[in-house]
């Protein structure tokens, strides 16, 4: 599963095991209750076993997590 993280701290691309939309929304909410947007990526990756890839805006992603608005977005291709 590929997830793009959009943030004022820089856009990132991560991959790991499949999570459904509800699981991702719960993870986003739960993590942001305890850490800042700046620390979200490292906590999410450690907790869910994801790793960062070199960023590319040309790959097809499964979801975008917008840390500025705390939204989970499913892109349409």
N, C-alpha and C positions, 0 to 999 in steps of 0.2 A: 504494500500500500504506500502510495506517495502522497505526502502532505506538504503543502506550501504554508510557511508561516510568514504572514505580512506584519511588519512591525516598524515603528519609528527607529528601532535599533538595527534594522537591516532585514531584508527578506532572506529566508532560509528554505531549504528543501530537505525533508527528512523522509526516511522510509523505515518500515518495520512490519510487524504482523498486522493482519486485518482487524480493524475495529469498526463496528457499525456506527451509524450517525448518533444514536442515543449514547453509546459508550464514549464517543468523542465529545459530545456536548457535556456529559457528566465529568469527564476528565478536565475539560477546559474550565468548567465552573469550580470544581473542587480544587484544582491547582491554583487558580487565581484568587481563591479565598485565603491562601496561605503564603503566596509569594507574589512578587511584582511581575509586571509584563517582561521586564528585563531578564528575570530569572526563569521565566516559564519554559523556555526551550530546554535548558539543561535538566530541569526537574521532570518534564514530560519524557524526554529521552531516557533518563535513568529509570523512571518508574515503569515505562512501557516497552523498554528494550529497543527503541528507535535509534538510528544513527543518521548523522548529517551527511548529505551528499553535496558535491559542488553545485552551486545554484545555477539554474537555467530556466528561463521563462518560455522555452520552446517545448518542454515535455508536457505530456498530458498527466495531470494530477487527479487524485481522487477527491480531495477536499482542500480548501484554504481555510486556515485559522487566522482571522484578522484580530490581532492583539490590541489594536487601537480602539476597536468597537466591541470586542469580545464576541464576535460573530463567527459561526461556522458556515461556510459557503460550499455548496456542491456545484462545481462548474459544469456548463453544458458545452459539449463539443459537437 
